[in-house]
Amino acid sequence: MTGPLLRNICLCVFFICLTTSANAQLLNKVFEQRDSLIPNDTQTVRLHLELFNYYRNTEYFDLIEKGQTYFGNMFQAHVSIQPYKNVLVKAGFQTRQDYGRTDFITVQPVFSISIFKHKWRYNFGAMQGTANYGFIEPMYNIDRAITHRIENGIQGIYTGKKFTFNNFVVWNEATYRTTTNQERFTLGFTSNRTLADRGRFYISLPIQGTLAHRGGQLNSNPTPIFSRINISAGLKLNVRITPKLLIRTENHWLHSEDVSPNITQPYKNGNASWHTLAIDYKGLELMFNYWAGREWQSPVGTQIYNNYNFYNIIEFRRVRHMLMGRIMYTQALHKNLFIDARLEPFYDYEYGRVQYSYSFYLRLNLEKQLGKVKFN
């Protein structure tokens, strides 16, 4: 249980943020898990299968983050039913296996109830999380699409013509009177307000924020409590040159703040900026990023952007500048089969060396109608 003041602040932020939901800076469709109500499908039972194969290797040598490899697959099976015209229920399970092991890393249940009302969708249980939120990488770790593919909590999504809004509370770790761990949760929102949309020309204002908290009062765990806030505001511009050629640019300004009772990391607050120019032609994308961070930290963001090592806080750099180049290819081989390949080198000016990562993803989705079940 957290302190009453922090809990009230979190709930207020969750329910009264009146901004909108942004698309991710990278085109991460291969990670996204989308579902919705199907008209005239009330009381129909459907079986859904997803096989997601991943290979992600980060050749990082910097003190901020060391390289690692994710290589394996995930399998999810669930059934869905619309008991009423505006309610969707899902129940099933998901497994994750890393190659080189004979057991599963995780086997976990998948359960959610979604309620649709006007332009709102409310998710209870398993949410449309990770890449579905639409965060930029420094705000939310891209690797969570592998390591935390199922995120449980409460989520509200508003979808309109001029703006969208996605806010959520993820309950990362529970604590009980008989345990010694601390509870952890993440609160966040993404937003995107359209300023102009004239066919080939699109401009919008994305705003994003997270609050990560660890603490509790149920046990005597001596680990320090922390509460850390990250916020980002940006400007997005898309120009479609031809039906197959898209040029887009994004510019984001970020701020981090540690509001913990006692600061246990090198920096209390920091600032950063992230600038992007991307060219997309028929699923092949060439992207350039420039990152400048000063005392920036995010406990839930992609770690390579931090100014200190999240796993070893005595390793840090006050200022970081990175120039990134990315080549990404995303294609639908079939309406239910997607591939995604990426090569992402970058140069760290303070480290003085080129580092890189490369990834390959394959996702297959299958669906079959099982029949009808009538409810009173």
C-alpha positions as a printed NumPy array, in Angstrom:
array([[  0.   ,   0.   ,   0.   ],
       [  1.401,   3.402,  -0.901],
       [  1.063,   6.645,   1.002],
       [ -2.375,   8.326,   0.72 ],
       [ -0.964,  11.544,  -0.742],
       [  0.979,   9.841,  -3.544],
       [ -1.949,   7.537,  -4.323],
       [ -4.346,  10.504,  -4.594],
       [ -1.956,  12.409,  -6.822],
       [ -1.591,   9.399,  -9.131],
       [ -5.33 ,   8.885,  -9.405],
       [ -5.907,  12.56 , -10.137],
       [ -3.294,  12.572, -12.882],
       [ -4.745,   9.38 , -14.317],
       [ -8.299,  10.645, -14.585],
       [ -7.935,  14.337, -15.394],
       [ -5.078,  14.546, -17.944],
       [ -6.874,  16.18 , -20.868],
       [ -4.421,  15.624, -23.663],
       [ -4.277,  13.08 , -26.499],
       [ -2.353,   9.415, -27.848],
       [  0.672,   9.563, -30.13 ],
       [  2.017,   7.099, -32.597],
       [  5.434,   5.816, -31.637],
       [  8.405,   7.519, -33.246],
       [  9.415,   4.203, -34.784],
       [  6.856,   2.333, -36.877],
       [  6.403,  -0.544, -34.448],
       [  3.406,  -2.278, -36.004],
       [  5.039,  -5.69 , -35.609],
       [  4.723,  -5.323, -31.828],
       [  1.207,  -3.955, -31.701],
       [ -1.701,  -6.043, -30.454],
       [ -4.951,  -4.645, -31.764],
       [ -8.524,  -5.79 , -31.296],
       [-11.903,  -4.114, -31.263],
       [-15.601,  -4.762, -31.321],
       [-16.921,  -6.453, -34.439],
       [-20.337,  -5.172, -35.59 ],
       [-23.115,  -7.764, -35.39 ],
       [-20.753, -10.18 , -33.61 ],
       [-22.427, -10.152, -30.204],
       [-22.214, -13.5  , -28.349],
       [-19.806, -14.962, -30.923],
       [-16.849, -16.908, -29.517],
       [-13.545, -16.578, -31.376],
       [-10.191, -18.315, -30.951],
       [ -7.08 , -16.146, -31.377],
       [ -3.533, -17.47 , -31.768],
       [ -0.368, -15.357, -31.917],
       [  3.163, -16.638, -32.516],
       [  5.821, -13.956, -32.066],
       [  9.472, -14.764, -32.842],
       [ 12.177, -12.304, -31.831],
       [ 15.903, -11.883, -32.284],
       [ 17.357,  -8.681, -30.897],
       [ 21.093,  -8.236, -30.338],
       [ 22.554,  -5.038, -28.856],
       [ 26.3  ,  -4.642, -29.333],
       [ 26.724,  -1.973, -26.654],
       [ 30.081,  -1.493, -24.918],
       [ 29.462,   1.791, -23.131],
       [ 29.312,   1.997, -19.337],
       [ 25.686,   3.201, -19.567],
       [ 24.411,  -0.133, -20.882],
       [ 26.07 ,  -3.404, -21.777],
       [ 25.02 ,  -5.432, -24.799],
       [ 22.608,  -8.354, -24.544],
       [ 20.664, -10.73 , -26.795],
       [ 16.993, -11.693, -26.818],
       [ 16.388, -14.761, -29.005],
       [ 13.244, -16.83 , -28.684],
       [  9.51 , -16.903, -29.187],
       [  6.207, -16.157, -27.529],
       [  2.926, -17.936, -28.003],
       [ -0.439, -16.557, -26.985],
       [ -3.802, -18.297, -27.216],
       [ -7.031, -16.747, -26.025],
       [-10.73 , -16.834, -26.712],
       [-12.815, -13.698, -27.003],
       [-16.522, -13.059, -26.78 ],
       [-18.765, -10.023, -26.98 ],
       [-21.462, -10.854, -24.398],
       [-23.067,  -7.469, -25.037],
       [-22.769,  -5.041, -27.931],
       [-20.258,  -2.772, -26.135],
       [-18.279,  -5.329, -24.078],
       [-15.349,  -7.527, -25.132],
       [-13.965, -10.294, -22.874],
       [-10.683, -12.162, -23.475],
       [ -9.258, -15.129, -21.576],
       [ -6.246, -17.331, -22.309],
       [ -2.521, -17.683, -21.657],
       [  0.882, -16.652, -22.996],
       [  4.27 , -18.367, -22.923],
       [  7.784, -17.061, -23.541],
       [ 10.764, -19.282, -24.327],
       [ 14.307, -18.059, -24.905],
       [ 16.299, -20.353, -27.182],
       [ 19.096, -22.157, -25.4  ],
       [ 16.755, -23.121, -22.549],
       [ 14.455, -26.119, -22.299],
       [ 11.909, -24.409, -20.039],
       [  9.667, -21.365, -20.347],
       [ 10.776, -17.969, -19.074],
       [  7.127, -17.174, -18.319],
       [  3.744, -18.818, -18.542],
       [  1.085, -16.333, -17.567],
       [ -2.673, -15.874, -17.846],
       [ -4.228, -13.373, -20.211],
       [ -7.536, -11.923, -19.089],
       [ -9.25 ,  -8.636, -19.855],
       [-12.626,  -6.934, -19.956],
       [-12.994,  -4.005, -22.366],
       [-15.92 ,  -1.591, -22.295],
       [-16.605,   0.699, -25.265],
       [-18.527,   3.918, -24.724],
       [-18.8  ,   6.597, -27.409],
       [-15.167,   7.276, -28.417],
       [-13.721,   5.743, -25.268],
       [-12.373,   2.277, -24.596],
       [-11.679,   1.111, -21.035],
       [ -9.463,  -1.948, -20.487],
       [ -9.37 ,  -3.842, -17.188],
       [ -6.728,  -6.543, -16.795],
       [ -4.433,  -7.198, -19.769],
       [ -4.047,  -3.889, -21.591],
       [ -3.016,  -2.754, -25.041],
       [  0.443,  -2.028, -23.699],
       [  4.146,  -1.635, -24.551],
       [  4.373,  -0.436, -28.199],
       [  0.606,   0.159, -28.319],
       [  0.936,   3.158, -26.014],
       [  2.875,   5.109, -28.634],
       [  5.781,   6.305, -26.483],
       [  9.067,   7.473, -27.928],
       [ 11.989,   5.226, -26.956],
       [ 13.562,   7.411, -24.227],
       [ 10.191,   7.455, -22.445],
       [  9.344,   3.721, -22.617],
       [ 11.695,   0.829, -23.25 ],
       [ 11.182,  -0.785, -26.653],
       [ 12.447,  -4.1  , -25.21 ],
       [  9.332,  -4.329, -23.021],
       [  7.498,  -5.603, -26.115],
       [  9.543,  -8.759, -25.437],
       [ 10.141,  -8.75 , -21.682],
       [  6.724,  -7.405, -20.56 ],
       [  4.411,  -8.172, -23.467],
       [  1.461,  -8.62 , -21.095],
       [  0.912,  -5.591, -18.845],
       [ -1.962,  -5.672, -16.381],
       [ -3.823,  -2.74 , -14.894],
       [ -6.413,  -0.165, -15.959],
       [ -6.35 ,   1.754, -19.246],
       [ -8.494,   4.421, -20.876],
       [ -8.22 ,   5.191, -24.597],
       [ -9.988,   8.025, -26.377],
       [ -9.961,   8.114, -30.181],
       [-11.249,  11.17 , -32.017],
       [-10.676,  12.852, -35.362],
       [ -8.481,  15.644, -34.017],
       [ -6.927,  13.981, -31.014],
       [ -6.404,  10.702, -29.223],
       [ -5.609,   9.979, -25.604],
       [ -4.162,   6.875, -23.948],
       [ -3.623,   6.736, -20.193],
       [ -2.981,   3.779, -17.926],
       [ -1.809,   2.363, -14.613],
       [  0.372,  -0.777, -14.842],
       [  0.621,  -2.739, -11.591],
       [  4.171,  -4.047, -11.994],
       [  4.627,  -5.849,  -8.692],
       [  2.237,  -6.595,  -5.829],
       [  3.127,  -6.829,  -2.147],
       [  1.331,  -8.532,   0.735],
       [  1.584,  -8.582,   4.509],
       [  3.427, -11.898,   4.401],
       [  6.011, -10.85 ,   1.763],
       [  9.133,  -8.703,   1.999],
       [  9.151,  -7.064,  -1.44 ],
       [  7.919,  -3.562,  -2.265],
       [  5.036,  -2.775,  -4.575],
       [  5.768,  -1.137,  -7.914],
       [  3.526,   0.57 , -10.434],
       [  3.848,   2.761, -13.516],
       [  1.391,   5.476, -14.44 ],
       [  1.501,   7.125, -17.854],
       [ -0.199,   8.798, -20.77 ],
       [  0.555,   9.506, -24.414],
       [ -1.128,  12.197, -26.433],
       [ -1.256,  13.566, -29.949],
       [ -3.309,  16.562, -31.086],
       [ -3.666,  17.085, -34.826],
       [ -2.955,  20.676, -35.828],
       [ -3.296,  20.212, -39.596],
       [ -4.23 ,  17.281, -41.818],
       [ -4.458,  18.121, -45.508],
       [ -3.9  ,  14.797, -47.194],
       [ -0.218,  14.966, -48.066],
       [  0.62 ,  17.321, -45.215],
       [  0.186,  16.422, -41.541],
       [  1.328,  18.185, -38.378],
       [  0.582,  17.329, -34.76 ],
       [  1.586,  18.017, -31.163],
       [  2.517,  14.891, -29.111],
       [  2.718,  15.056, -25.311],
       [  3.746,  12.111, -23.117],
       [  4.398,  11.413, -19.463],
       [  5.188,   8.636, -16.972],
       [  5.468,   8.228, -13.233],
       [  7.308,   5.184, -11.879],
       [  6.953,   4.368,  -8.183],
       [  8.349,   1.78 ,  -5.788],
       [  7.431,   1.696,  -2.109],
       [  4.92 ,   0.441,   0.412],
       [  4.059,   0.235,   4.098],
       [  3.249,  -3.454,   4.586],
       [  6.75 ,  -4.655,   5.459],
       [ 10.118,  -3.446,   6.695],
       [ 11.953,  -3.678,   3.382],
       [ 14.909,  -1.263,   3.711],
       [ 15.133,  -0.581,  -0.053],
       [ 14.621,   3.186,  -0.536],
       [ 11.292,   4.377,  -1.903],
       [ 11.439,   6.133,  -5.254],
       [  9.037,   8.172,  -7.384],
       [ 10.35 ,   9.435, -10.724],
       [  8.562,  11.505, -13.344],
       [  9.32 ,  11.899, -17.057],
       [  7.578,  14.292, -19.435],
       [  7.943,  14.959, -23.149],
       [  6.467,  17.487, -25.582],
       [  7.109,  17.555, -29.305],
       [  6.144,  18.523, -32.807],
       [  5.503,  16.011, -35.571],
       [  5.422,  16.706, -39.33 ],
       [  4.622,  14.213, -42.117],
       [  4.834,  15.021, -45.817],
       [  3.689,  12.427, -48.349],
       [  5.585,  13.034, -51.587],
       [  3.971,  10.16 , -53.497],
       [  1.583,   7.366, -52.433],
       [  4.652,   5.197, -51.684],
       [  7.07 ,   7.849, -50.363],
       [  6.665,   9.492, -46.951],
       [  9.033,  11.948, -45.253],
       [  8.502,  12.64 , -41.579],
       [ 10.254,  14.535, -38.837],
       [  9.746,  14.729, -35.093],
       [ 11.322,  16.936, -32.444],
       [ 10.858,  16.176, -28.744],
       [ 11.944,  18.026, -25.612],
       [ 12.099,  15.97 , -22.426],
       [ 12.402,  16.558, -18.688],
       [ 13.045,  14.105, -15.843],
       [ 12.398,  14.727, -12.156],
       [ 13.09 ,  12.569,  -9.1  ],
       [ 10.548,  13.381,  -6.367],
       [ 11.618,  10.568,  -4.033],
       [ 11.99 ,  11.294,  -0.286],
       [ 15.709,  10.52 ,  -0.635],
       [ 17.602,  10.678,  -3.927],
       [ 19.463,   7.41 ,  -4.567],
       [ 20.803,   8.121,  -8.053],
       [ 23.41 ,  10.567,  -9.393],
       [ 20.919,  13.177, -10.677],
       [ 17.714,  14.644,  -9.285],
       [ 16.466,  16.137, -12.546],
       [ 17.558,  16.418, -16.148],
       [ 16.675,  17.55 , -19.647],
       [ 17.067,  16.147, -23.132],
       [ 16.024,  16.604, -26.75 ],
       [ 15.443,  14.066, -29.518],
       [ 15.283,  14.985, -33.197],
       [ 14.322,  12.694, -36.062],
       [ 14.264,  12.712, -39.853],
       [ 12.848,   9.619, -41.565],
       [ 12.208,   8.563, -45.17 ],
       [  9.757,   5.696, -45.711],
       [  9.4  ,   4.021, -49.096],
       [  7.175,   0.94 , -49.452],
       [  7.984,  -0.38 , -45.985],
       [ 11.728,   0.404, -46.155],
       [ 12.626,   3.207, -43.774],
       [ 15.836,   5.203, -43.419],
       [ 15.941,   7.199, -40.189],
       [ 18.369,   9.597, -38.513],
       [ 18.15 ,  10.566, -34.826],
       [ 20.083,  13.055, -32.75 ],
       [ 19.94 ,  12.762, -28.972],
       [ 21.268,  15.301, -26.47 ],
       [ 20.802,  14.506, -22.776],
       [ 21.979,  16.276, -19.643],
       [ 21.454,  14.377, -16.355],
       [ 18.49 ,  12.584, -17.974],
       [ 17.106,   9.447, -16.349],
       [ 14.058,   7.276, -16.931],
       [ 13.464,   4.042, -14.98 ],
       [ 11.047,   2.761, -17.663],
       [ 12.698,   4.249, -20.775],
       [ 15.147,   2.534, -23.127],
       [ 18.296,   2.404, -21.012],
       [ 20.813,   3.468, -23.659],
       [ 19.474,   7.051, -23.426],
       [ 20.076,   7.419, -19.685],
       [ 22.941,   9.416, -18.234],
       [ 23.74 ,   6.702, -15.718],
       [ 23.765,   2.916, -15.654],
       [ 20.431,   1.794, -14.212],
       [ 22.042,  -1.399, -12.851],
       [ 25.199,   0.242, -11.493],
       [ 24.62 ,   3.869, -10.53 ],
       [ 28.315,   4.62 ,  -9.952],
       [ 28.742,   4.526, -13.742],
       [ 27.413,   7.74 , -15.246],
       [ 28.031,  10.647, -17.606],
       [ 26.575,  14.073, -16.962],
       [ 26.212,  14.914, -20.672],
       [ 25.538,  12.61 , -23.619],
       [ 25.234,  13.275, -27.355],
       [ 24.397,  10.513, -29.827],
       [ 23.881,  10.442, -33.576],
       [ 21.868,   7.438, -34.773],
       [ 21.182,   5.932, -38.154],
       [ 18.553,   3.241, -38.692],
       [ 17.577,   1.051, -41.6  ],
       [ 14.273,  -0.745, -41.019],
       [ 12.161,  -2.959, -43.222],
       [  8.592,  -3.828, -42.302],
       [  6.336,  -5.863, -44.534],
       [  3.114,  -7.865, -44.384],
       [  3.822, -11.151, -46.151],
       [  0.166, -11.979, -45.639],
       [ -2.628, -10.102, -43.928],
       [ -1.805, -12.179, -40.813],
       [  1.986, -12.563, -41.197],
       [  4.421,  -9.711, -40.546],
       [  8.209,  -9.381, -40.622],
       [ 10.376,  -6.588, -39.296],
       [ 14.174,  -6.263, -39.714],
       [ 16.349,  -3.465, -38.275],
       [ 19.964,  -2.325, -38.266],
       [ 20.562,   0.535, -35.801],
       [ 24.104,   1.914, -35.438],
       [ 24.862,   5.058, -33.443],
       [ 27.844,   7.168, -32.513],
       [ 28.255,   8.338, -28.907],
       [ 30.317,  11.547, -28.903],
       [ 31.406,  11.216, -25.256],
       [ 32.351,   7.548, -25.66 ],
       [ 33.928,   8.176, -29.064],
       [ 32.866,   4.911, -30.636],
       [ 30.212,   3.438, -32.924],
       [ 27.827,   0.962, -31.286],
       [ 24.918,  -0.834, -32.891],
       [ 22.031,  -3.24 , -32.581],
       [ 20.198,  -5.417, -35.062],
       [ 16.83 ,  -7.152, -34.789],
       [ 14.496,  -9.467, -36.629],
       [ 10.875, -10.124, -35.721],
       [  8.227, -12.418, -37.184],
       [  4.604, -12.404, -36.051],
       [  1.767, -14.689, -37.121],
       [ -1.846, -14.102, -36.088],
       [ -4.616, -16.645, -36.661],
       [ -8.295, -16.379, -35.81 ],
       [-11.26 , -18.747, -36.059],
       [-14.908, -18.405, -35.137],
       [-15.956, -21.178, -32.765],
       [-19.681, -20.559, -32.465],
       [-22.33 , -18.699, -30.528],
       [-23.05 , -18.527, -26.814],
       [-26.254, -16.835, -25.688],
       [-26.477, -14.806, -22.493],
       [-29.586, -13.469, -20.796]])
